[in-house]
Amino acid sequence: MSVEDHGTTARGATTASDDDELFCSARGCREHATWGLRWNNPRLHTPERRKVWLACDAHREHLEQYLAVRGFHRDTVAVDALEPTDG
């Protein structure tokens, strides 16, 4: 299952400069992302691999639940806490 299957698009990179805006991954949302939802699909990714969806405050819980139901959600951190190796 990919991000596109859920109808979302991961936008921005975790190494964005101050001029780059990080947007929420929820479909149609153009709000500034404040959260990084780190996840992996254990059938496809090694245990240490982390993919990242970005979330605004309004969509954080919904995206976390979507990932959790599938057993993909690993943790959620503030965007500022994301590492360059995330995602």
N, CA, C and O atoms as CSV, one atom per row, in Angstrom:
chain,resi,resn,atom,element,x,y,z
A,1,MET,N,N,0.851,-1.168,0.000
A,1,MET,CA,C,0.000,0.000,0.000
A,1,MET,C,C,0.897,1.231,0.000
A,1,MET,O,O,1.847,1.308,0.779
A,2,SER,N,N,0.611,2.161,-0.839
A,2,SER,CA,C,1.412,3.369,-0.926
A,2,SER,C,C,0.626,4.559,-0.417
A,2,SER,O,O,-0.576,4.468,-0.167
A,3,VAL,N,N,1.314,5.667,-0.269
A,3,VAL,CA,C,0.658,6.902,0.139
A,3,VAL,C,C,-0.437,7.247,-0.855
A,3,VAL,O,O,-1.499,7.729,-0.461
A,4,GLU,N,N,-0.196,7.008,-2.137
A,4,GLU,CA,C,-1.180,7.332,-3.156
A,4,GLU,C,C,-2.447,6.489,-3.000
A,4,GLU,O,O,-3.536,6.955,-3.334
A,5,ASP,N,N,-2.323,5.257,-2.500
A,5,ASP,CA,C,-3.499,4.414,-2.293
A,5,ASP,C,C,-4.454,5.047,-1.287
A,5,ASP,O,O,-5.666,4.848,-1.369
A,6,HIS,N,N,-3.917,5.799,-0.351
A,6,HIS,CA,C,-4.738,6.459,0.657
A,6,HIS,C,C,-5.254,7.797,0.140
A,6,HIS,O,O,-6.119,8.414,0.762
A,7,GLY,N,N,-4.733,8.239,-0.980
A,7,GLY,CA,C,-5.182,9.505,-1.525
A,7,GLY,C,C,-4.419,10.685,-0.962
A,7,GLY,O,O,-4.899,11.817,-1.020
A,8,THR,N,N,-3.256,10.442,-0.428
A,8,THR,CA,C,-2.453,11.530,0.107
A,8,THR,C,C,-1.148,11.600,-0.649
A,8,THR,O,O,-0.744,10.648,-1.316
A,9,THR,N,N,-0.514,12.709,-0.539
A,9,THR,CA,C,0.785,12.886,-1.160
A,9,THR,C,C,1.719,13.469,-0.119
A,9,THR,O,O,1.442,14.530,0.441
A,10,ALA,N,N,2.808,12.795,0.142
A,10,ALA,CA,C,3.800,13.347,1.064
A,10,ALA,C,C,4.467,14.521,0.369
A,10,ALA,O,O,5.000,14.381,-0.731
A,11,ARG,N,N,4.434,15.645,1.000
A,11,ARG,CA,C,5.002,16.849,0.398
A,11,ARG,C,C,6.170,17.321,1.239
A,11,ARG,O,O,6.173,17.181,2.462
A,12,GLY,N,N,7.154,17.879,0.572
A,12,GLY,CA,C,8.285,18.457,1.278
A,12,GLY,C,C,9.275,17.389,1.689
A,12,GLY,O,O,8.962,16.198,1.703
A,13,ALA,N,N,10.450,17.824,2.015
A,13,ALA,CA,C,11.491,16.924,2.491
A,13,ALA,C,C,11.822,17.286,3.922
A,13,ALA,O,O,11.647,18.433,4.334
A,14,THR,N,N,12.292,16.328,4.668
A,14,THR,CA,C,12.604,16.600,6.058
A,14,THR,C,C,13.847,17.463,6.203
A,14,THR,O,O,14.162,17.929,7.298
A,15,THR,N,N,14.544,17.672,5.111
A,15,THR,CA,C,15.728,18.519,5.153
A,15,THR,C,C,15.451,19.876,4.507
A,15,THR,O,O,16.368,20.525,4.003
A,16,ALA,N,N,14.204,20.297,4.521
A,16,ALA,CA,C,13.808,21.534,3.852
A,16,ALA,C,C,14.499,22.744,4.462
A,16,ALA,O,O,14.770,22.792,5.662
A,17,SER,N,N,14.774,23.712,3.612
A,17,SER,CA,C,15.352,24.960,4.091
A,17,SER,C,C,14.239,25.836,4.652
A,17,SER,O,O,13.064,25.484,4.558
A,18,ASP,N,N,14.602,26.973,5.234
A,18,ASP,CA,C,13.620,27.876,5.814
A,18,ASP,C,C,12.638,28.391,4.769
A,18,ASP,O,O,11.518,28.764,5.117
A,19,ASP,N,N,13.029,28.421,3.502
A,19,ASP,CA,C,12.171,28.928,2.448
A,19,ASP,C,C,11.146,27.903,1.983
A,19,ASP,O,O,10.164,28.270,1.337
A,20,ASP,N,N,11.352,26.627,2.297
A,20,ASP,CA,C,10.444,25.575,1.867
A,20,ASP,C,C,9.350,25.384,2.909
A,20,ASP,O,O,9.613,25.362,4.112
A,21,GLU,N,N,8.130,25.247,2.430
A,21,GLU,CA,C,7.000,24.998,3.318
A,21,GLU,C,C,6.702,23.509,3.311
A,21,GLU,O,O,6.708,22.875,2.256
A,22,LEU,N,N,6.446,22.960,4.470
A,22,LEU,CA,C,6.077,21.555,4.584
A,22,LEU,C,C,4.571,21.492,4.754
A,22,LEU,O,O,4.022,22.095,5.676
A,23,PHE,N,N,3.897,20.764,3.866
A,23,PHE,CA,C,2.448,20.703,3.864
A,23,PHE,C,C,1.946,19.370,4.395
A,23,PHE,O,O,2.616,18.342,4.288
A,24,CYS,N,N,0.764,19.412,4.962
A,24,CYS,CA,C,0.083,18.229,5.467
A,24,CYS,C,C,-0.112,17.224,4.336
A,24,CYS,O,O,-0.388,17.609,3.200
A,25,SER,N,N,0.031,15.937,4.647
A,25,SER,CA,C,-0.130,14.863,3.665
A,25,SER,C,C,-1.585,14.471,3.422
A,25,SER,O,O,-1.862,13.696,2.507
A,26,ALA,N,N,-2.518,14.986,4.221
A,26,ALA,CA,C,-3.930,14.639,4.023
A,26,ALA,C,C,-4.412,15.157,2.674
A,26,ALA,O,O,-4.041,16.250,2.245
A,27,ARG,N,N,-5.226,14.372,2.026
A,27,ARG,CA,C,-5.728,14.715,0.690
A,27,ARG,C,C,-6.380,16.096,0.691
A,27,ARG,O,O,-7.285,16.371,1.479
A,28,GLY,N,N,-5.907,16.947,-0.197
A,28,GLY,CA,C,-6.484,18.272,-0.379
A,28,GLY,C,C,-6.087,19.304,0.649
A,28,GLY,O,O,-6.474,20.466,0.525
A,29,CYS,N,N,-5.336,18.927,1.652
A,29,CYS,CA,C,-4.948,19.873,2.702
A,29,CYS,C,C,-3.693,20.629,2.277
A,29,CYS,O,O,-2.724,20.029,1.811
A,30,ARG,N,N,-3.720,21.931,2.440
A,30,ARG,CA,C,-2.563,22.767,2.118
A,30,ARG,C,C,-2.064,23.500,3.366
A,30,ARG,O,O,-1.369,24.511,3.267
A,31,GLU,N,N,-2.427,22.978,4.537
A,31,GLU,CA,C,-1.994,23.586,5.786
A,31,GLU,C,C,-0.536,23.242,6.071
A,31,GLU,O,O,-0.018,22.224,5.612
A,32,HIS,N,N,0.100,24.101,6.827
A,32,HIS,CA,C,1.483,23.886,7.251
A,32,HIS,C,C,1.549,22.643,8.138
A,32,HIS,O,O,0.735,22.485,9.049
A,33,ALA,N,N,2.504,21.773,7.879
A,33,ALA,CA,C,2.679,20.559,8.683
A,33,ALA,C,C,3.443,20.873,9.957
A,33,ALA,O,O,4.470,21.551,9.931
A,34,THR,N,N,2.930,20.375,11.064
A,34,THR,CA,C,3.597,20.552,12.353
A,34,THR,C,C,4.034,19.222,12.962
A,34,THR,O,O,4.763,19.193,13.953
A,35,TRP,N,N,3.583,18.127,12.362
A,35,TRP,CA,C,3.878,16.793,12.886
A,35,TRP,C,C,4.452,15.894,11.800
A,35,TRP,O,O,4.093,15.996,10.626
A,36,GLY,N,N,5.349,15.015,12.221
A,36,GLY,CA,C,5.879,13.978,11.344
A,36,GLY,C,C,5.445,12.628,11.876
A,36,GLY,O,O,5.810,12.256,12.991
A,37,LEU,N,N,4.675,11.890,11.097
A,37,LEU,CA,C,4.213,10.561,11.482
A,37,LEU,C,C,5.148,9.549,10.837
A,37,LEU,O,O,5.124,9.343,9.624
A,38,ARG,N,N,5.967,8.925,11.665
A,38,ARG,CA,C,6.934,7.953,11.149
A,38,ARG,C,C,6.288,6.573,11.140
A,38,ARG,O,O,5.670,6.156,12.120
A,39,TRP,N,N,6.440,5.868,10.017
A,39,TRP,CA,C,5.786,4.581,9.844
A,39,TRP,C,C,6.622,3.689,8.952
A,39,TRP,O,O,7.568,4.132,8.301
A,40,ASN,N,N,6.249,2.419,8.941
A,40,ASN,CA,C,6.776,1.490,7.948
A,40,ASN,C,C,5.805,0.339,7.779
A,40,ASN,O,O,5.011,0.036,8.670
A,41,ASN,N,N,5.881,-0.284,6.640
A,41,ASN,CA,C,5.091,-1.468,6.342
A,41,ASN,C,C,6.031,-2.653,6.549
A,41,ASN,O,O,6.944,-2.861,5.751
A,42,PRO,N,N,5.820,-3.429,7.606
A,42,PRO,CA,C,6.762,-4.517,7.907
A,42,PRO,C,C,6.856,-5.583,6.814
A,42,PRO,O,O,7.830,-6.335,6.776
A,43,ARG,N,N,5.880,-5.659,5.940
A,43,ARG,CA,C,5.956,-6.621,4.829
A,43,ARG,C,C,6.865,-6.118,3.717
A,43,ARG,O,O,7.339,-6.907,2.900
A,44,LEU,N,N,7.114,-4.809,3.677
A,44,LEU,CA,C,7.923,-4.234,2.605
A,44,LEU,C,C,9.244,-3.637,3.072
A,44,LEU,O,O,10.224,-3.640,2.326
A,45,HIS,N,N,9.279,-3.125,4.300
A,45,HIS,CA,C,10.438,-2.375,4.784
A,45,HIS,C,C,11.170,-3.119,5.892
A,45,HIS,O,O,10.571,-3.891,6.641
A,46,THR,N,N,12.457,-2.877,5.983
A,46,THR,CA,C,13.224,-3.424,7.097
A,46,THR,C,C,12.751,-2.760,8.382
A,46,THR,O,O,12.215,-1.653,8.333
A,47,PRO,N,N,12.934,-3.409,9.538
A,47,PRO,CA,C,12.411,-2.868,10.797
A,47,PRO,C,C,12.887,-1.453,11.132
A,47,PRO,O,O,12.144,-0.681,11.739
A,48,GLU,N,N,14.106,-1.109,10.745
A,48,GLU,CA,C,14.626,0.224,11.092
A,48,GLU,C,C,14.207,1.316,10.103
A,48,GLU,O,O,14.373,2.500,10.395
A,49,ARG,N,N,13.675,0.947,8.958
A,49,ARG,CA,C,13.267,1.918,7.935
A,49,ARG,C,C,12.061,2.716,8.402
A,49,ARG,O,O,11.117,2.156,8.960
A,50,ARG,N,N,12.094,4.019,8.176
A,50,ARG,CA,C,10.971,4.874,8.513
A,50,ARG,C,C,10.595,5.727,7.313
A,50,ARG,O,O,11.439,6.387,6.708
A,51,LYS,N,N,9.317,5.699,6.985
A,51,LYS,CA,C,8.733,6.591,5.999
A,51,LYS,C,C,8.047,7.689,6.820
A,51,LYS,O,O,7.781,7.496,8.006
A,52,VAL,N,N,7.764,8.821,6.209
A,52,VAL,CA,C,7.161,9.927,6.960
A,52,VAL,C,C,5.985,10.501,6.187
A,52,VAL,O,O,6.083,10.793,4.996
A,53,TRP,N,N,4.876,10.653,6.888
A,53,TRP,CA,C,3.772,11.476,6.420
A,53,TRP,C,C,3.800,12.714,7.283
A,53,TRP,O,O,4.089,12.639,8.477
A,54,LEU,N,N,3.505,13.839,6.696
A,54,LEU,CA,C,3.433,15.091,7.428
A,54,LEU,C,C,1.983,15.396,7.750
A,54,LEU,O,O,1.091,15.069,6.968
A,55,ALA,N,N,1.738,16.025,8.905
A,55,ALA,CA,C,0.362,16.313,9.315
A,55,ALA,C,C,0.255,17.681,9.958
A,55,ALA,O,O,1.154,18.133,10.667
A,56,CYS,N,N,-0.873,18.329,9.689
A,56,CYS,CA,C,-1.220,19.548,10.411
A,56,CYS,C,C,-1.929,19.113,11.696
A,56,CYS,O,O,-2.217,17.930,11.876
A,57,ASP,N,N,-2.207,20.052,12.575
A,57,ASP,CA,C,-2.885,19.704,13.829
A,57,ASP,C,C,-4.252,19.067,13.587
A,57,ASP,O,O,-4.644,18.148,14.306
A,58,ALA,N,N,-4.973,19.548,12.583
A,58,ALA,CA,C,-6.328,19.056,12.317
A,58,ALA,C,C,-6.352,17.620,11.791
A,58,ALA,O,O,-7.323,16.903,12.028
A,59,HIS,N,N,-5.319,17.190,11.092
A,59,HIS,CA,C,-5.317,15.855,10.479
A,59,HIS,C,C,-4.414,14.836,11.178
A,59,HIS,O,O,-4.371,13.672,10.780
A,60,ARG,N,N,-3.708,15.260,12.198
A,60,ARG,CA,C,-2.773,14.352,12.882
A,60,ARG,C,C,-3.455,13.069,13.349
A,60,ARG,O,O,-3.005,11.972,13.017
A,61,GLU,N,N,-4.524,13.198,14.106
A,61,GLU,CA,C,-5.184,12.022,14.672
A,61,GLU,C,C,-5.719,11.097,13.575
A,61,GLU,O,O,-5.561,9.880,13.663
A,62,HIS,N,N,-6.338,11.655,12.561
A,62,HIS,CA,C,-6.889,10.845,11.470
A,62,HIS,C,C,-5.785,10.039,10.766
A,62,HIS,O,O,-5.950,8.843,10.527
A,63,LEU,N,N,-4.677,10.683,10.441
A,63,LEU,CA,C,-3.590,9.989,9.755
A,63,LEU,C,C,-2.933,8.948,10.662
A,63,LEU,O,O,-2.564,7.868,10.202
A,64,GLU,N,N,-2.785,9.273,11.961
A,64,GLU,CA,C,-2.244,8.284,12.902
A,64,GLU,C,C,-3.138,7.057,12.967
A,64,GLU,O,O,-2.641,5.931,12.958
A,65,GLN,N,N,-4.449,7.255,13.033
A,65,GLN,CA,C,-5.386,6.133,13.107
A,65,GLN,C,C,-5.334,5.292,11.842
A,65,GLN,O,O,-5.369,4.063,11.902
A,66,TYR,N,N,-5.250,5.961,10.694
A,66,TYR,CA,C,-5.167,5.237,9.426
A,66,TYR,C,C,-3.951,4.308,9.420
A,66,TYR,O,O,-4.057,3.144,9.037
A,67,LEU,N,N,-2.806,4.824,9.844
A,67,LEU,CA,C,-1.590,4.011,9.884
A,67,LEU,C,C,-1.663,2.933,10.966
A,67,LEU,O,O,-1.225,1.803,10.744
A,68,ALA,N,N,-2.208,3.272,12.126
A,68,ALA,CA,C,-2.269,2.335,13.250
A,68,ALA,C,C,-3.151,1.124,12.943
A,68,ALA,O,O,-2.800,0.000,13.303
A,69,VAL,N,N,-4.280,1.338,12.287
A,69,VAL,CA,C,-5.187,0.239,11.949
A,69,VAL,C,C,-4.475,-0.802,11.092
A,69,VAL,O,O,-4.785,-1.991,11.168
A,70,ARG,N,N,-3.537,-0.362,10.291
A,70,ARG,CA,C,-2.801,-1.255,9.404
A,70,ARG,C,C,-1.515,-1.792,10.045
A,70,ARG,O,O,-0.803,-2.596,9.442
A,71,GLY,N,N,-1.225,-1.342,11.269
A,71,GLY,CA,C,-0.013,-1.776,11.951
A,71,GLY,C,C,1.241,-1.088,11.443
A,71,GLY,O,O,2.341,-1.610,11.624
A,72,PHE,N,N,1.100,0.072,10.811
A,72,PHE,CA,C,2.231,0.775,10.208
A,72,PHE,C,C,2.793,1.887,11.091
A,72,PHE,O,O,3.985,2.181,11.007
A,73,HIS,N,N,1.972,2.513,11.934
A,73,HIS,CA,C,2.406,3.682,12.706
A,73,HIS,C,C,3.472,3.294,13.717
A,73,HIS,O,O,3.296,2.338,14.472
A,74,ARG,N,N,4.566,4.024,13.735
A,74,ARG,CA,C,5.647,3.762,14.694
A,74,ARG,C,C,5.717,4.854,15.760
A,74,ARG,O,O,5.765,4.552,16.952
A,75,ASP,N,N,5.723,6.113,15.343
A,75,ASP,CA,C,5.693,7.207,16.306
A,75,ASP,C,C,5.383,8.510,15.587
A,75,ASP,O,O,5.406,8.594,14.359
A,76,THR,N,N,5.092,9.524,16.396
A,76,THR,CA,C,4.805,10.860,15.878
A,76,THR,C,C,5.710,11.837,16.602
A,76,THR,O,O,5.832,11.795,17.827
A,77,VAL,N,N,6.340,12.710,15.847
A,77,VAL,CA,C,7.231,13.711,16.412
A,77,VAL,C,C,6.925,15.063,15.787
A,77,VAL,O,O,6.317,15.143,14.720
A,78,ALA,N,N,7.348,16.113,16.455
A,78,ALA,CA,C,7.236,17.445,15.868
A,78,ALA,C,C,8.100,17.505,14.616
A,78,ALA,O,O,9.151,16.868,14.551
A,79,VAL,N,N,7.661,18.265,13.629
A,79,VAL,CA,C,8.416,18.385,12.378
A,79,VAL,C,C,9.864,18.769,12.651
A,79,VAL,O,O,10.775,18.272,11.989
A,80,ASP,N,N,10.077,19.642,13.612
A,80,ASP,CA,C,11.440,20.081,13.945
A,80,ASP,C,C,12.319,18.950,14.457
A,80,ASP,O,O,13.545,19.057,14.409
A,81,ALA,N,N,11.719,17.865,14.947
A,81,ALA,CA,C,12.471,16.741,15.503
A,81,ALA,C,C,12.803,15.677,14.450
A,81,ALA,O,O,13.524,14.724,14.744
A,82,LEU,N,N,12.285,15.831,13.234
A,82,LEU,CA,C,12.585,14.847,12.187
A,82,LEU,C,C,14.056,14.905,11.833
A,82,LEU,O,O,14.669,15.972,11.795
A,83,GLU,N,N,14.606,13.728,11.575
A,83,GLU,CA,C,16.003,13.600,11.180
A,83,GLU,C,C,16.115,13.587,9.661
A,83,GLU,O,O,15.171,13.179,8.985
A,84,PRO,N,N,17.242,14.021,9.107
A,84,PRO,CA,C,17.414,13.948,7.653
A,84,PRO,C,C,17.264,12.547,7.090
A,84,PRO,O,O,16.942,12.391,5.912
A,85,THR,N,N,17.489,11.527,7.903
A,85,THR,CA,C,17.358,10.147,7.437
A,85,THR,C,C,15.927,9.639,7.484
A,85,THR,O,O,15.646,8.566,6.950
A,86,ASP,N,N,15.006,10.380,8.110
A,86,ASP,CA,C,13.604,9.988,8.146
A,86,ASP,C,C,13.001,10.143,6.760
A,86,ASP,O,O,13.274,11.111,6.050
A,87,GLY,N,N,12.182,9.177,6.391
A,87,GLY,CA,C,11.425,9.277,5.146
A,87,GLY,C,C,12.229,8.955,3.969
A,87,GLY,O,O,11.724,8.996,2.847
